[in-house]
Amino acid sequence: MIHQYKNNGYNIVLDVNSGSVHVVDELVYDVIALLDEGRTEAEIGAALGGRYPQEEISEALAECRELEAAGALFTEDIYEKAIIDYKARRTVVKALCLHIAHDCNLACRYCFAEEGEYHGRRALMSFEVGKKALDFLIANSGDRHNLEVDFFGGEPLMNWQVVKDLVAYGRGQEKLHDKRFRFTLTTNGVLLNDEIMEFCNREMDNVVLSIDGRKEVHDYMRPFRRGDGSYDLVLPKFKRFADSRGQQRYYARGTFTHYNLDFSRDVLHLADEGFTQISVEPVVAAESEDYALREEDLPQIYEEYDRLAAEMVKREREGRGFTFFHFMIDLTGGPCVYKRLSGCGSGTEYLAVTPWGDLYPCHQFVGEESYRMGSVDEGITKPEIADEFKCCNVYTKEKCRSCFAKFYCSGGCAANSYHFHGTIQDAYDIGCALQRKRVECAIMIKAALAE
């Protein structure tokens, strides 16, 4: 499978199955397109003869055949054969998302967790439930050494003492079981203080700082329940926190909606405020919501991604670059074949735990009772749910099979598929369109900076 496109003055050819990327001139670009259509060399010579000298066409054809012989162009899909082994593989749980607080001190307009309630009731996780969750993770992690635990909400800092107690408990279990916990935390920053920052810098491998960008955007979408904006309170804290971590091991993480389709300005605003690790992601919401992204928004969003990518190249060359999560792409190695096929591991390797100890495939399934997999007391009582997720991959989804981005998104988000189509074996169409555009921009950035 070949994918060709032009971006920021570059002619780019992606050989999907091998992952090879070629930046080519106009002639080679046109030749590859005709070869992909199945044209013979004679037909290509006739089709392009009015635009290019025949000698140059012959040279371009020879170059393409050399790339094909080297396994870098028109390669076969070798991954589909791995599906049988993939479905039969033994999985272990390696990560938990602990819903440490089903409560929040903000009232974000787009919150899928309904201000922390998750279709249920407000609650804080007790130490006893959290301890059982860590014990469950250890017991179900097999020989895996590194385990990941994300403190999530709602707002985790509303249950800060339990967070600290669970970290201490986890550290105490590491040597006993030959494990290493990687703790992470997601916070809106309202309760952030020096003591919390110091603890996180010592114990948290990564921290996600929720901020949407410009003041007017952030305050509109992330207000307090009384209606006041939260930007002026959290921005100074987040800047100090990011600096205290050496501008590493964190993300300033925002969400863009229908109301700020010019979101590249929010990304650049965060960069101009000194943040170097940035993730501003598209909202996922039903079209009935006024802030939801719609198909007619796509052209403007594409332009924003292009504008952002070009600016990132410019700033990197000037020595003031920053990382944008959705443009991070590894063209030399990348994830293993199973990760390329299946994605995040929700429902098999990654589970979410509610404050009262129920287990779900991920945080976005919490409250969907048909996807309750068990509890930290009972263990997994519905292994068929894990089997369903284990069999979900880019070859079981018709939309993915012919998509050039399938080995980069690994089939997309199962929760988004379920919420929009009622099955995890489909794909969220707007999300797919944006993912394809982001892959194109990410590859362009790599090409530009390789010059």
KEKE-646593 format. One line per 4 residues: number of its first residue (from 0); their letters; for each residue x, y, z of C-alpha. Coordinates in nm, 2 decimals. Example, Ala and Ser with C-alpha at 12.3 -4.5 7.8 and 13.67 -1.06 7.14 Angstrom:
0) as) 1.23 -0.45 0.78  1.37 -0.11 0.71
This chain:
0) mihq) 0.00 0.00 0.00  0.13 0.34 -0.10  0.02 0.68 0.04  0.13 1.00 -0.14
4) yknn) 0.07 1.36 -0.04  0.22 1.71 -0.06  0.27 1.92 0.25  0.47 2.24 0.31
8) gyni) 0.65 2.21 -0.02  0.75 1.84 0.02  0.64 1.55 -0.20  0.61 1.26 0.04
12) vldv) 0.56 0.89 -0.04  0.48 0.65 0.24  0.52 0.28 0.18  0.26 0.17 0.44
16) nsgs) 0.36 -0.19 0.50  0.74 -0.13 0.54  0.70 0.22 0.70  0.95 0.36 0.45
20) vhvv) 0.92 0.73 0.38  1.05 0.89 0.06  1.08 1.26 -0.01  1.09 1.28 -0.39
24) delv) 1.08 1.53 -0.68  0.78 1.58 -0.90  0.88 1.33 -1.16  0.93 1.04 -0.91
28) ydvi) 0.61 1.14 -0.74  0.42 1.11 -1.06  0.59 0.78 -1.16  0.51 0.62 -0.83
32) alld) 0.15 0.72 -0.86  0.12 0.55 -1.20  0.31 0.24 -1.09  0.06 0.22 -0.80
36) egrt) -0.22 0.22 -1.06  -0.06 -0.08 -1.23  0.07 0.10 -1.54  0.34 -0.05 -1.74
40) eaei) 0.67 0.13 -1.80  0.56 0.20 -2.16  0.23 0.34 -2.05  0.41 0.56 -1.79
44) gaal) 0.65 0.69 -2.06  0.36 0.78 -2.28  0.16 0.94 -2.00  0.45 1.16 -1.88
48) ggry) 0.63 1.21 -2.21  0.48 1.55 -2.26  0.60 1.68 -1.93  0.94 1.51 -1.87
52) pqee) 1.23 1.39 -2.10  1.21 1.02 -2.16  1.56 0.97 -2.03  1.47 1.12 -1.69
56) isea) 1.15 0.91 -1.68  1.36 0.59 -1.74  1.59 0.70 -1.46  1.30 0.76 -1.22
60) laec) 1.16 0.42 -1.31  1.49 0.25 -1.24  1.51 0.42 -0.90  1.16 0.30 -0.81
64) rele) 1.25 -0.06 -0.91  1.56 -0.04 -0.69  1.35 0.07 -0.39  1.10 -0.20 -0.46
68) aaga) 1.38 -0.46 -0.47  1.52 -0.33 -0.14  1.19 -0.37 0.03  1.12 0.00 0.06
72) lfte) 0.84 0.05 -0.19  0.53 -0.16 -0.29  0.60 -0.40 -0.01  0.36 -0.68 0.10
76) diye) 0.17 -0.68 0.42  0.34 -0.93 0.65  0.15 -0.83 0.96  -0.18 -0.99 0.88
80) kaii) -0.02 -1.33 0.92  0.06 -1.24 1.28  -0.30 -1.22 1.37  -0.34 -1.58 1.46
84) dyka) -0.05 -1.56 1.71  -0.18 -1.23 1.83  -0.52 -1.36 1.92  -0.38 -1.66 2.10
88) rrtv) -0.12 -1.47 2.30  -0.12 -1.47 2.68  -0.18 -1.12 2.81  -0.10 -0.98 3.16
92) vkal) -0.22 -0.66 3.32  0.05 -0.40 3.32  -0.13 -0.08 3.39  -0.42 0.05 3.60
96) clhi) -0.61 0.38 3.59  -0.72 0.44 3.94  -1.02 0.67 3.97  -0.90 0.81 4.29
100) ahdc) -1.18 1.07 4.29  -1.52 1.07 4.13  -1.55 1.43 4.22  -1.41 1.76 4.08
104) nlac) -1.38 2.12 4.18  -1.43 2.24 3.82  -1.73 2.22 3.59  -1.56 2.17 3.25
108) rycf) -1.82 2.19 2.97  -1.69 1.90 2.77  -1.62 1.66 3.06  -1.71 1.30 2.96
112) aeeg) -1.70 1.22 3.33  -1.99 1.45 3.42  -1.79 1.66 3.67  -1.63 1.34 3.80
116) eyhg) -1.94 1.13 3.85  -1.91 0.89 3.55  -2.28 0.82 3.52  -2.29 0.73 3.89
120) rral) -2.22 0.89 4.22  -1.96 1.12 4.37  -1.71 0.92 4.57  -1.34 0.91 4.68
124) msfe) -1.14 0.59 4.66  -1.04 0.46 5.00  -0.69 0.34 5.08  -0.82 -0.01 5.13
128) vgkk) -0.97 -0.02 4.77  -0.66 0.13 4.62  -0.44 -0.12 4.81  -0.64 -0.41 4.67
132) aldf) -0.61 -0.26 4.32  -0.23 -0.26 4.35  -0.23 -0.61 4.48  -0.45 -0.71 4.19
136) lian) -0.21 -0.55 3.95  0.09 -0.73 4.10  -0.09 -1.06 4.10  -0.20 -1.03 3.74
140) sgdr) 0.12 -0.89 3.59  0.30 -1.21 3.54  0.67 -1.17 3.48  0.64 -0.80 3.38
144) hnle) 0.87 -0.59 3.59  0.75 -0.23 3.51  0.39 -0.16 3.61  0.21 0.17 3.55
148) vdff) -0.05 0.33 3.77  -0.23 0.65 3.68  -0.41 0.86 3.95  -0.71 0.99 3.76
152) ggep) -1.04 1.16 3.83  -1.24 1.38 3.85  -0.97 1.56 4.03  -0.71 1.33 4.21
156) lmnw) -0.59 1.61 4.44  -0.92 1.61 4.61  -0.81 1.27 4.76  -0.44 1.36 4.80
160) qvvk) -0.37 1.17 5.12  -0.48 0.84 4.97  -0.26 0.91 4.66  0.04 0.95 4.89
164) dlva) -0.05 0.64 5.10  -0.09 0.43 4.78  0.24 0.54 4.64  0.41 0.45 4.97
168) ygrg) 0.24 0.11 4.97  0.34 0.05 4.61  0.70 0.14 4.68  0.70 -0.11 4.97
172) qekl) 0.58 -0.39 4.74  0.84 -0.34 4.47  1.13 -0.53 4.62  0.90 -0.80 4.76
176) hdkr) 0.77 -0.88 4.41  1.05 -0.76 4.18  0.83 -0.49 4.04  0.88 -0.12 3.96
180) frft) 0.58 0.11 3.97  0.57 0.41 3.74  0.31 0.64 3.89  0.14 0.92 3.69
184) lttn) -0.11 1.19 3.79  -0.36 1.40 3.60  -0.46 1.73 3.76  -0.65 2.05 3.69
188) gvll) -0.41 2.24 3.92  -0.67 2.41 4.14  -0.53 2.24 4.46  -0.17 2.22 4.34
192) ndei) 0.08 2.35 4.60  0.46 2.33 4.67  0.42 2.02 4.89  0.23 1.84 4.61
196) mefc) 0.49 1.95 4.35  0.78 1.83 4.56  0.61 1.49 4.61  0.53 1.45 4.24
200) nrem) 0.88 1.54 4.14  1.01 1.27 4.37  0.75 1.00 4.29  0.56 1.06 3.97
204) dnvv) 0.71 0.95 3.64  0.47 1.18 3.45  0.22 1.45 3.53  -0.06 1.57 3.30
208) lsid) -0.15 1.94 3.36  -0.49 2.02 3.22  -0.50 2.36 3.05  -0.67 2.45 2.72
212) grke) -0.45 2.73 2.60  -0.55 3.10 2.58  -0.72 3.25 2.88  -1.05 3.31 2.70
216) vhdy) -1.06 2.96 2.57  -0.96 2.79 2.90  -1.19 3.00 3.11  -1.49 2.94 2.88
220) mrpf) -1.45 2.56 2.88  -1.29 2.50 3.23  -1.48 2.72 3.48  -1.55 2.67 3.84
224) rrgd) -1.90 2.57 3.93  -1.99 2.92 4.01  -1.89 3.02 3.66  -1.55 3.19 3.72
228) gsyd) -1.26 3.10 3.51  -0.97 2.90 3.64  -0.69 3.02 3.41  -0.53 3.29 3.63
232) lvlp) -0.52 3.04 3.92  -0.36 2.74 3.75  -0.13 2.89 3.48  0.14 3.03 3.73
236) kfkr) 0.13 2.70 3.92  0.17 2.49 3.60  0.46 2.70 3.48  0.64 2.67 3.81
240) fads) 0.57 2.29 3.82  0.69 2.24 3.46  1.01 2.43 3.54  1.06 2.24 3.86
244) rgqq) 1.06 1.91 3.65  1.32 2.05 3.42  1.06 2.08 3.14  1.05 1.70 3.12
248) ryya) 0.81 1.42 3.23  0.49 1.62 3.20  0.24 1.74 2.95  0.04 2.06 2.93
252) rgtf) -0.27 1.89 2.81  -0.56 2.07 2.65  -0.88 2.01 2.45  -1.00 2.20 2.15
256) thyn) -1.36 2.22 2.05  -1.59 2.37 1.79  -1.54 2.70 1.97  -1.17 2.72 1.91
260) ldfs) -1.10 2.57 1.57  -0.80 2.80 1.56  -0.64 2.57 1.82  -0.29 2.61 1.68
264) rdvl) -0.30 2.95 1.85  -0.36 2.77 2.18  -0.07 2.53 2.13  0.16 2.82 2.04
268) hlad) 0.03 3.02 2.34  0.13 2.74 2.57  0.47 2.72 2.40  0.51 3.10 2.43
272) egft) 0.43 3.06 2.81  0.74 2.83 2.83  0.58 2.49 2.81  0.79 2.25 2.60
276) qisv) 0.57 1.93 2.63  0.23 2.01 2.49  -0.08 1.80 2.39  -0.39 1.98 2.27
280) epvv) -0.64 1.71 2.16  -0.98 1.72 1.98  -1.29 1.69 2.19  -1.49 1.38 2.14
284) aaes) -1.86 1.44 2.18  -2.20 1.37 2.02  -2.29 1.61 1.74  -2.58 1.73 1.95
288) edya) -2.34 1.91 2.18  -2.28 2.27 2.08  -1.90 2.23 2.13  -1.87 1.91 1.93
292) lree) -1.65 1.88 1.62  -1.84 1.83 1.30  -1.75 1.71 0.95  -1.77 2.06 0.82
296) dlpq) -1.50 2.17 1.07  -1.25 1.93 0.91  -1.10 2.16 0.64  -1.02 2.43 0.90
300) iyee) -0.88 2.18 1.14  -0.65 2.04 0.87  -0.53 2.40 0.80  -0.46 2.44 1.17
304) ydrl) -0.25 2.12 1.18  -0.06 2.24 0.87  0.00 2.58 1.02  0.12 2.43 1.35
308) aaem) 0.35 2.18 1.18  0.52 2.46 0.97  0.56 2.68 1.28  0.71 2.39 1.47
312) vkre) 0.97 2.33 1.20  1.05 2.70 1.20  1.09 2.72 1.58  1.30 2.40 1.59
316) regr) 1.54 2.55 1.34  1.56 2.86 1.56  1.64 2.67 1.87  1.31 2.71 2.05
320) gftf) 1.13 2.40 1.95  0.87 2.21 2.16  0.71 1.87 2.16  0.35 1.83 2.04
324) fhfm) 0.22 1.49 2.14  0.01 1.42 1.83  0.31 1.49 1.60  0.54 1.25 1.78
328) idlt) 0.63 0.96 1.54  0.91 0.71 1.54  1.01 0.63 1.18  1.32 0.42 1.27
332) ggpc) 1.17 0.18 1.52  0.83 0.24 1.66  0.61 0.01 1.86  0.62 -0.37 1.83
336) vykr) 0.40 -0.56 1.59  0.14 -0.63 1.85  0.11 -0.27 1.95  0.08 -0.17 1.59
340) lsgc) -0.21 -0.41 1.55  -0.40 -0.35 1.87  -0.32 -0.01 2.02  -0.34 0.09 2.39
344) gsgt) -0.42 -0.25 2.54  -0.75 -0.15 2.70  -0.95 -0.44 2.83  -0.64 -0.67 2.83
348) eyla) -0.33 -0.50 2.96  -0.48 -0.18 3.08  -0.78 -0.15 3.31  -0.96 0.12 3.50
352) vtpw) -1.07 0.09 3.87  -1.36 0.29 4.02  -1.35 0.43 4.37  -1.54 0.13 4.50
356) gdly) -1.32 -0.12 4.31  -1.50 -0.22 3.99  -1.29 -0.30 3.69  -1.36 -0.17 3.34
360) pchq) -1.16 -0.19 3.01  -1.05 0.18 3.04  -1.16 0.51 3.20  -1.40 0.59 2.91
364) fvge) -1.60 0.27 2.97  -1.66 0.34 3.34  -2.03 0.35 3.41  -2.11 0.13 3.11
368) esyr) -2.24 -0.17 3.31  -2.22 -0.41 3.03  -1.84 -0.36 3.03  -1.79 -0.42 3.40
372) mgsv) -1.53 -0.69 3.40  -1.52 -0.77 3.77  -1.37 -0.60 4.08  -1.06 -0.59 4.29
376) degi) -1.23 -0.82 4.54  -1.35 -1.08 4.28  -1.09 -1.04 4.02  -1.19 -1.08 3.65
380) tkpe) -1.54 -1.23 3.64  -1.61 -1.17 3.27  -1.30 -1.29 3.08  -1.51 -1.28 2.77
384) iade) -1.48 -0.90 2.77  -1.10 -0.93 2.77  -1.13 -1.18 2.48  -1.34 -0.93 2.29
388) fkcc) -1.08 -0.66 2.32  -0.80 -0.91 2.25  -0.96 -0.99 1.91  -1.00 -0.62 1.82
392) nvyt) -0.73 -0.50 1.58  -0.67 -0.32 1.25  -0.76 -0.63 1.05  -1.10 -0.69 1.22
396) kekc) -1.21 -0.33 1.14  -1.30 -0.28 0.78  -1.23 0.09 0.80  -0.88 0.02 0.91
400) rscf) -0.77 -0.24 0.66  -0.74 0.01 0.37  -0.62 0.31 0.58  -0.26 0.42 0.54
404) akfy) -0.24 0.53 0.91  -0.34 0.20 1.06  0.00 0.11 1.19  0.03 0.45 1.36
408) csgg) -0.31 0.47 1.53  -0.35 0.09 1.57  -0.72 0.10 1.50  -0.81 0.41 1.71
412) caan) -1.00 0.43 2.04  -1.23 0.14 2.13  -1.43 0.36 2.36  -1.49 0.62 2.08
416) syhf) -1.60 0.34 1.85  -1.84 0.20 2.11  -1.99 0.54 2.19  -2.05 0.64 1.83
420) hgti) -2.13 0.30 1.67  -2.23 0.07 1.96  -1.93 -0.17 1.90  -1.56 -0.17 1.96
424) qday) -1.51 -0.31 1.61  -1.57 0.01 1.43  -1.40 0.35 1.43  -1.49 0.71 1.51
428) digc) -1.48 0.87 1.17  -1.39 1.23 1.26  -1.11 1.09 1.48  -0.98 0.88 1.19
432) alqr) -0.98 1.18 0.96  -0.78 1.39 1.22  -0.54 1.10 1.28  -0.46 1.07 0.92
436) krve) -0.38 1.44 0.90  -0.16 1.43 1.20  0.04 1.14 1.06  0.10 1.34 0.74
440) caim) 0.21 1.65 0.94  0.44 1.44 1.17  0.61 1.28 0.87  0.65 1.62 0.70
444) ikaa) 0.82 1.76 1.02  1.06 1.47 1.02  1.14 1.52 0.65  1.20 1.89 0.70
448) lae) 1.42 1.86 1.00  1.63 1.59 0.83  1.75 1.83 0.57
